[in-house]
Amino acid sequence: MNGRPDAFPPPKQMNSRLDQGHSLNQLLLFPWQGNTCLHYAVCHSNWPVVQVLLDQCPTLDVNRFNRGGYTPLMLAAVVQDRPTKKADLAVLEQLVSRAEVNLPSANPQKQNALLLASMHGFSGLVELILRNLKSLKVVNERDAEGSTALMGAVEHNHVEVVKLLLDHPNIDLNCKDNDGVMAIDIAMNASSNEIASLIYAHEKNQFKLNNVILQRIKEEEDTPANADPPLKKEKRAPKEKRSGHKKGNRAGGK
């Protein structure tokens, strides 16, 4: 990004300006490339400032696009300086929870935050997005070329991201891009044996699961709707124990 400020106000200074009644627009809107204060805080990995903005600006538009067509969360997916501290990751999760992760970028690529994070191998952000999904469809959303997050991770050989995506119950391995290519095809063409094995193993397990489900459905269909449920065997009451009298001691016996 060009034209960004060399220095960024520290959290205390941001708090002070907000407390002094500075206009939210004065603090959040910058003329450089259409970026807001939140865009720049994320680009600089200044997560304490991001925390201040999220905490003190409840009406903050976290989904605002810059001129490059990216939201702050999308920038978090592509910047090289990523949060590693527990506190910073907690702020990132707060941003994820407030953002619309299903939004495609406002540029010709049309890539959402999950796809961008997957392409760039940011497994921490991928995990946070998957944990906070409001719509399961996001997992298989395609960009302008028809690629999904899984395809992006496979193409760039990000094994950990592939594992995270495969663990999601809504992942669709049969998705094809605009050229009719699936994730397994990308892995095979790139000679990514480890990733290809992961996808194949997942497909195999999914095939077994589907067979079990289909068998159950078939059994339900073969059973008439008005059929009586199978009778359960009644449990017999335990026999009463006889008294301890010996044979021949009965009444009238000799």
N, C-alpha and C positions, 0 to 999 in steps of 0.2 A: 504494500500500500504506500502511495506517495503522499508527501505533504503532511504527514502526521506530526504532532508537536513533539519536541525533543524531551520535554519534561511533563510529568503528569502530577496533578495535585494530590498530595497524600490524603489518606482517609480523614484525618482530623481537620484538614483545611476544607475538604468537601463538606463535612458535618457543619463546620463553622459557617460556610456560605449558605447552606440550607437553613440553618438556624437564624441567619440574618435576613431571611426573607427574599433571597435572590429568586428570580423567576426560574421555574423549572426549565423553561425553554432556553434561558441564558446558560444554564449548566449542562443541558443535554444536547443541544444542537450546535454542531460545528460546521463551518463552511467547507472543510476539506473532504472531498469525495463523498459528501452526503453522510458522513459518519456522525454518530452521536457519541456522547461521553461514554456510554456503555460499550459501544463498538471499540473505542480506544482502550478502555480499561481491560477488555478481553484480549485485544491484540498485544498489549504490554504484559499480559498475565498478571495484572494488578488486581488480584482477587479480593483483597481488603476493600478496595474502592468499589468493586462490583457488589460486595456485601452491603456497603453503605447505600448505594443506589437502590438496590432491591428492598432494603429494609425501610428506607425513608421516603421512597417514591412508589407508593402502592399503585398509582395509575401509570407508571412507567410503561411505555410501549416496547416490550422486549422483542417484538416481532418486526420492528422497523427495518426496512431494507436500506443499505447504502447504495451508492451509485454502481457498485459492482454487482448488486443483486443479492447481497448476503445479509443475513440477520446476525446479531451478536453470537448466537449459538452456533451458526454455521462457521463463523470465524474461529470459534473455540475448537471446532473440529479440524481445522486446517493449519492453525499456527503451530510452530515447532516447539515453542516454550510452553509445555503443558503443566498443569497443576499436579503436584505429587504429594503435597502435605495433606493430611487428613482434613484440616480446616478448609483448605482451598477446594478440595474435592466436594466438601459439603456445600460450599457456595455454588460450585458448578451444578450440583444436583438441584439446588434451589432454582437456578436459572432454567434448567431442564424442565422442572415441574411447572414453571410459569410460561414456558415457550410453547408454541405450536410446532411440534416436531414433524408434523406431516406436511408443513409448508415446503413447496419446491423453491429453489433459488429463483430470483427474478432475473434470470439471464437465459441464454439459449440452452444451457446444460440442463436446467430444471432438476437439480439434485437437492434432496432434502438433507437434514443434518445427519441422520443415521447413515445414509449412503456416503456422505462426505467423510464422516468419522471412520467408516469401514474402509474406504479407499485409502485413507491416510494412516490406517493402523492404530487409531486411538482407541484401544480396547476399553480403557476406563470410561470414556464417554459412551461407547457403544453399550456397555453394561448398564450405565445410568439411564440411557434412553429406553432400553428394553424393559427396565424395571419400572419406568414411569409412563409406559405407553397408555394412551387413552383410546387408541384404535388399533386393533390387531392388524389391520390392513397395511399399516406403515411398514411392517417387516418386509413385505413383498412389493412395495411401491417401486415403479420404474422411472428412470430419468428419460431425457429426450431420445436417447439411443436404445431405450428398452432395458437398460441394465438395472439390476437390483443391488441391494447392499451386499448380498452374498457374492454376487458376481464381481463387484468391486473389490471385495476382500480377497477373493480367489485370484483375480487378475494381478493383484499387487503382492500376492504370496504372504498375506497376513494370517498366519495359522491360528493365533489366539482369537482373533476376531471371527474367523470361520467357525471355531468351536462354540463361541458364544451364540452365534446366529443359528447354528445347527441345533443347539439346545432349546431354542424357542419352539413351542408347540405349533405355532402357526407358520413356520417356515415352509415354503413351497419350492421343492427342488426341481420341479418341472417347468418353472418359469423360463421363457425364452426371450432373448433380446430381439431387436428389429431384424437381425440376420438369422434368426431361428436357432441361436446358440444358447445352450444351458450352462449352468455353473460347472457341471462335471466335464463338459466339452472343453471349457476354458482351462480347467486343471490339467486335462490330458494333453492339450495342445502345448501347454507351458511346461510339460514334464514335471508338474508339481505332484510327485508321487504321494507325499504325506497327505496333502489336501484331498487328492483324488481318493485315497483310501478312506479318509474320514467321511467323505460324501457317500462313497459306496456302502460303507458300513451303516450309515444312517438310512440310506435307501433300503437296505436289506432288512433292518429292524422295522422300518415303517411298513414294508411289504408284509412282514409277519403279522404286525399289528392289524393292518387292514384286513388280512385274511381272517383273523379272529373276529373282528367286527362284522365282516360279511357273513361269517358262519352263524353268528348270533342273530343277525337280521333274518337270515334264511330260516332258522329254527322258529323264530317268532312268526314269520309269514306262513310256515307250514302248519302252525298250530291254529285251529279254528278259533275265531273270536269268542264264540259261545261255549267253547269246550270247558268242561269242568277241570279245575286244577287237579293234578295228581293227588290221590289220597295219601295221606301220611299214615304210616303204621302207628297204631295206638300203642302206647307203652303199657304193658301189663303191670298191674300193681304187684309189688313183691309179695311172695307167699308168706303167710304167717308162719312163724317158727312153731313147731310142735313143742308141747311141754316135755320136760325131761323124763317122763315116766317110761319105763321099759315095757316091752311087750309082755303081756301076761299080767300086768298090774292094772289093766282097765277094770272098770266096775263090772262085777259079775264074773271076773276071770278067776282062775284057780291060782 
